[in-house]
Amino acid sequence: MLKVNIKKKLNKFDLEVNFETDKDIIGLIGSSGSGKSMTLKCIAGIEKPDKGQIILNDRVLFDSEKKINIRTQDRHIAYLFQNYALFPNMTVWKNIFISVNKKYTNSEKQEKVKYMIKSLELDGLENKYPSELSGGQQQRVALARIVVNEPEYLLLDEPFSAIDAFLKWNLAKELKRTIKFFDKGTLFVSHNINEVYYICKRSIIMANGEVVEDRNIKEIIENPKTEASKKIVMFSDISRKELDEMDDKNQ
């Protein structure tokens, strides 16, 4: 369970976010500059809120009144950046190995990497470099890096933002399958309503730093209650009927 109730003064508006999530994949959606990524950075500990609380599985990560602000590396939260942040001069094996927590012995690290390679179907790619991988393979390596230390929660910050439409939906299939396999609570940030519709059941809509809707994504699409939601629902690059059919074929 992740509980977020924070405030942070920004240049264009004040970020005021209050929501709770469970082990499901929750979509956090809004237009550019709505506060989505800043919310993720505050949860991860990259940015510090001015006020409020962040609690993960009854463990306080941030509390302004009690002066608690747990370091990013101690929050047990995995953050997948937009560009995957793979080291270009390292092989798949080394990219994963270097991310394993230093508390493990060398042999334990080796076993963890082997498990990630097998679990994410990267067998045979251990000695390849990121430039030699497909988009889907790069995504799986990036996911292997962030889940190898068994985090309690996943944060995905617009992982398809710089990818063409055809590749995006292939990656979306792989991402959905991988998250389901690892069974972690996940906050998936996007500005695309169809990405959220395909990957998530519940969606949190943000506008100007605030949560304006928080309910089932299909309900939001069928009956958006705010102007921000209506604008988001208006724009799509693939029909939801196609998405449902694509998901049926993938099961």
Secondary structure, 3 states (H helix, E strand, C coil): CEEEEEEEECCCCEEEEEEEECCCEEEEECCCCCCHHHHHHHHHCCCCCCEEEEEECCEEEEECCCCEECCHHHCCEEEECCCCCCCCCCCHHHHHHCCCCCCCCHHHHHHHHHHHHHHCCCCCCCCCCHHHCCHHHHHHHHHHHHHCCCCCEEEEECCCCCCCHHHHHHHHHHHHHHHHHHCCEEEEEECCHHHHHHHCCEEEEEECCEEEEEEEHHHHHHCCCCHHHHHHHHCCCCCHHHHHHHHHHHC
